[in-house]
C-alpha cells in the first residue's frame, strides 16, 4: 500500500489538496535530503479533510526550492484518497490515526503500512516528529504530546502556550513516534484558515533549523491532561434541533477550552428515552457517570472539567467522538 519516493512528484508544489490522489495514488512517504542527515518527519492528511499541514509543507518547500534544506525532511501524506473528496475518511476506510504501532487493530493491512513507515523512520534515526491536524469545531491552536518529558513539552511549547497530554486513544501517530524521538501533534484550528497555515509554516521552519532537541519548558505553558473521550451510543439519534433522541445545545462549540462547572447542561434528551452519553477513560473503561448526571431531560456536568474538540459536524461526531474532557495539571519538575 505504501509509496516511498526520494523526490517530490511533478506538480506537488502547485497542486490543490483534492488533486493529490491523482499525483500519488496511495499513501506516500517522501524523503528529501538536507544539510543535517537526521530527518524531521512531517505527517499530514491522516484525515483527508484536514489540509493545513499540506499547504504549510508547500509553503516551506517553495521557500527552500532553490537551496538545500537545513535538515533532511521526510513527509508522509496519509490519506490522499479521502482528501480528494474532502472527507475525514471514506466509509470503507479505517481512521488513519488509530492504526499506528500500539493500535488494538494491528491485524489490519493499513496498520502494517504504518508499522512500515515507523520502521523506515527508525532506521533513518528520525530527529523530531510533527503530526499536523485541524479541528472541526472552533478551538484555539494547541500542541499535544504523549510523553511527559522536557523535550516533548519544550517542543510543544514552541507552538502554543496550550499543551495537551494524552495517552488514549491508542494507535495514534504521535504516540508511535514518541518511542523514537520527541513527537508532537499540532492542532491548527479549522481547515482553510490562513493563520493556521502560517502558524504551521513558522513552526516547521524553526524545527528544520534546530541544532538539537529543545529542553527548556517555557513558563507560559498551560498543561492539560485528557481524562475521557465522550461518544454518543450508536443506537441513539442526535442533532441540534430538538428532534432527536439526544439534542445537543447549538452553542456547544463555545465550550471548547472553557472550564465547565457542575450543573451546566450540554444536551437534553427525549422524554422517557433513558438516553445517555458515554465517556471512556485512558484504559477504555466506561466512566460516563463520573462526568454526567441526568436531571429531568437535561444532561448536565457533574464535576469541573474542560472539553476540547466539541463540534457541530455530525459526521465527525459519529466517526470519531463528541469531545474530549481534560483537567489542568502541573508542569513536571
C-alpha positions in Angstrom: 0.0 0.0 0.0 2.9 2.4 0.7 4.5 4.5 -2.0 8.1 5.5 -1.0 10.0 8.1 -3.1 13.1 10.3 -2.9 11.9 13.4 -4.7 8.7 15.5 -5.0 6.4 14.4 -7.8 5.8 16.8 -10.6 3.0 19.2 -9.7 3.3 18.7 -5.9 4.1 22.3 -5.1 1.2 23.8 -7.1 -1.5 21.1 -6.5 -4.6 21.6 -4.6 -5.2 19.0 -1.9 -8.0 17.5 -3.8 -5.6 16.8 -6.7 -3.0 14.8 -4.6 -4.6 11.4 -5.2 -4.1 11.9 -8.9 -0.4 12.6 -8.3 0.3 10.0 -5.6 -2.4 7.3 -5.9 -1.8 6.0 -2.4 -0.3 6.9 1.0 3.2 8.2 0.2 6.4 8.7 2.2 8.7 11.3 0.6 12.4 11.7 1.6 14.3 14.9 0.8 18.0 15.3 1.6 19.2 18.2 3.8 22.3 19.6 5.5 21.8 17.6 8.7 21.1 13.9 7.9 18.7 13.0 10.8 15.3 13.9 9.3 12.5 16.0 10.5 9.3 13.9 10.0 6.1 15.7 9.0 2.9 13.7 8.9 -0.2 15.3 7.3 -3.6 14.3 5.8 -4.1 11.3 8.1 -7.6 12.8 8.0 -8.4 13.8 4.4 -10.3 17.0 5.3 -7.6 18.5 7.5 -5.4 20.2 4.9 -3.4 22.8 6.9 -0.3 20.6 7.1 -0.2 20.0 3.3 -0.4 23.7 2.5 2.1 24.6 5.1 4.5 22.0 3.6 4.0 23.5 0.1 5.0 26.9 1.5 8.1 25.5 3.2 9.2 23.6 0.2 8.8 26.6 -2.0 10.9 28.7 0.4 13.8 26.1 0.1 13.1 25.3 -3.6 16.4 26.7 -4.8 18.6 25.9 -1.8 19.4 22.9 0.3 17.1 22.2 3.2 18.9 22.8 6.6 17.8 19.3 7.7 16.6 16.3 5.8 12.9 16.1 5.6 10.6 13.0 5.4 7.0 13.7 4.6 4.1 11.2 5.0 0.9 12.0 3.0 -1.5 9.8 4.8 -4.9 9.6 3.0 -4.9 11.4 -0.3 -7.9 9.4 -1.4 -10.1 10.9 1.3 -8.6 14.3 0.7 -9.8 14.1 -2.9 -13.4 14.0 -1.5 -12.7 16.4 1.4 -13.6 13.7 3.9 -12.1 12.7 7.2 -12.1 9.1 5.8 -14.1 7.2 3.3 -16.9 4.9 4.6 -14.9 1.8 3.7 -11.7 3.1 5.4 -10.5 2.9 8.9 -9.3 6.0 10.8 -5.7 6.5 9.6 -4.7 8.0 13.0 -5.8 4.9 15.0 -3.7 2.2 13.3 -0.1 3.1 14.1 2.0 0.8 16.3 0.2 0.5 19.6 -3.2 0.1 18.0 -5.6 -2.6 19.1 -6.2 -3.4 15.3 -2.6 -4.4 14.4 -4.0 -7.1 12.1 -5.2 -4.6 9.5 -3.3 -4.1 6.3 -3.3 -0.3 7.0 -1.7 -1.0 10.4 1.1 -3.0 8.7 1.7 0.0 6.4 2.0 2.4 9.4 4.4 -0.1 11.0 6.5 0.0 7.8 6.6 3.8 7.9 7.7 3.7 11.6 10.4 1.1 10.9 11.8 3.2 8.0 12.0 6.3 10.1 13.6 4.4 13.0 16.3 3.2 10.6 16.8 6.8 9.4 17.3 8.0 13.1 14.4 10.4 12.9 15.1 13.7 14.7 11.6 15.1 15.5 8.1 14.0 14.5 5.3 16.5 13.8 1.8 15.4 13.0 -0.4 18.2 11.7 -4.2 18.3 12.2 -7.2 20.6 12.2 -10.2 20.7 14.5 -13.7 20.5 13.1 -15.1 22.8 15.8 -13.8 26.1 17.0 -10.7 25.6 19.2 -7.5 27.5 19.8 -4.2 26.4 18.3 -2.5 23.9 20.6 0.1 21.2 20.8 -0.3 17.6 22.0 2.2 15.2 23.5 2.1 11.6 24.7 5.1 11.6 27.0 5.6 14.0 30.0 9.3 14.7 29.1 11.0 18.1 29.0 12.0 17.7 25.3 8.4 16.9 24.3 6.9 19.7 26.4 9.5 22.2 25.1 8.8 21.2 21.5 5.0 21.6 22.0 5.6 24.9 23.8 7.4 26.2 20.7 4.0 26.0 19.0 1.5 27.2 21.7 1.1 28.1 25.3 -1.6 25.4 25.4 -0.3 21.8 25.6 -2.5 18.7 26.0 -1.1 15.4 27.3 -3.0 12.3 26.3 -2.4 8.5 26.2 -5.8 7.5 24.7 -7.0 6.8 22.0 -4.4 4.1 21.1 -2.7 3.8 17.7 -2.1 7.5 17.0 1.0 8.6 15.1 2.5 10.8 17.7 2.4 8.1 20.3 4.1 5.6 18.0 6.9 8.0 17.1 7.3 9.1 20.7 9.1 5.8 21.1 11.7 7.0 18.6 12.1 10.8 19.2 10.4 13.9 20.6 7.0 13.9 18.9 4.1 16.4 18.9 0.7 16.8 17.3 -0.2 20.3 16.1 -3.9 21.3 16.2 -4.1 24.3 13.9 -7.7 25.4 14.1 -10.1 24.8 11.3 -9.1 23.8 7.8 -8.7 26.6 5.3 -7.7 29.3 7.8 -4.7 31.3 6.7 -3.4 31.9 10.2 -3.3 28.2 10.9 -1.3 27.5 7.8 1.2 30.4 8.6 1.5 29.2 12.2 2.4 25.7 11.0 4.9 27.1 8.4 6.7 29.1 11.1 6.9 26.1 13.4 8.2 23.7 10.7 10.8 26.2 9.7 12.0 26.6 13.3 12.2 22.8 13.7 14.1 22.4 10.4 16.7 24.8 11.8 17.1 23.3 15.3 20.6 22.2 16.2 19.4 19.9 19.0 16.3 19.0 20.8 15.0 21.9 22.9 14.7 21.0 26.6 13.6 24.2 28.3 9.9 24.2 29.2 8.5 27.7 28.7 7.0 29.2 31.8 3.9 30.3 30.0 2.6 26.8 29.2 -0.8 25.6 30.5 -0.8 21.9 30.6 -3.9 19.8 30.3 -4.4 16.1 30.7 -7.1 14.3 28.6 -9.1 12.1 31.0 -12.0 10.9 28.9 -13.4 10.6 25.4 -17.1 11.3 25.0 -19.2 9.5 22.5 -22.9 9.1 21.6 -24.1 5.5 21.7 -24.8 4.1 18.2 -28.5 3.3 19.0 -29.4 7.0 19.6 -30.2 9.7 17.1 -28.8 13.1 17.8 -28.8 16.6 16.5 -29.2 20.3 17.4 -32.8 20.9 16.5 -34.8 19.3 19.3 -36.0 16.5 17.0 -33.7 13.7 18.0 -33.2 11.3 21.0 -30.2 13.4 22.2 -30.3 17.1 21.4 -27.0 18.9 21.8 -27.0 22.6 22.6 -26.5 24.6 19.4 -23.7 26.8 21.0 -21.8 23.7 22.2 -18.6 24.7 20.3 -18.3 27.8 22.6 -17.4 25.5 25.5 -14.1 24.3 24.0 -11.2 25.0 26.4 -13.6 26.6 28.9 -13.9 25.0 32.3 -17.4 23.8 32.8 -18.9 23.8 36.3 -21.2 21.3 38.0 -24.8 21.8 36.9 -24.1 23.2 33.4 -26.1 21.5 30.7 -24.6 20.1 27.5 -27.7 18.5 26.0 -31.3 17.4 26.5 -32.8 14.0 25.9 -36.2 12.9 24.6 -38.6 12.4 27.4 -38.7 8.8 28.7 -35.9 7.8 26.4 -33.3 6.9 29.0 -30.6 8.2 26.6 -27.1 8.9 27.8 -23.6 10.0 26.8 -20.7 7.6 27.1 -17.3 8.5 28.3 -14.2 6.3 28.2 -11.1 6.8 30.3 -7.5 6.2 29.3 -8.0 2.4 29.9 -11.1 2.3 27.8 -13.4 1.9 30.8 -16.8 3.5 30.6 -16.9 6.3 33.1 -19.8 8.4 31.9 -21.4 8.6 35.3 -18.3 10.2 36.7 -18.8 13.2 34.5 -22.5 13.5 33.6 -25.7 13.4 35.6 -29.3 13.5 34.4 -31.8 16.0 35.7 -35.2 15.9 34.2 -34.5 15.9 30.5 -31.1 17.5 30.8 -27.6 16.0 30.6 -25.5 18.1 33.0 -21.9 18.3 34.1 -21.2 16.5 37.4 -17.6 17.8 38.2 -15.4 20.6 36.9 -14.0 19.7 33.5 -12.7 21.3 30.3 -13.8 20.0 26.9 -11.9 20.1 23.7 -12.9 19.3 20.1 -16.6 19.9 20.6 -18.1 20.2 17.1 -21.4 20.6 15.3 -20.3 18.3 12.5 -22.5 15.3 13.0 -20.4 13.1 10.6 -17.3 13.7 12.7 -19.2 13.1 15.9 -20.3 9.7 14.6 -16.9 8.7 13.1 -14.8 9.9 16.0 -16.3 11.4 19.1 -18.3 14.3 20.6 -15.4 15.7 22.5 -12.5 15.0 24.9 -12.6 16.0 28.6 -9.5 17.5 30.2 -8.2 18.5 33.6 -5.4 21.0 34.2 -2.2 19.6 35.7 1.1 21.0 36.9 4.2 21.1 34.8 6.7 18.4 35.8 9.9 19.5 37.6 
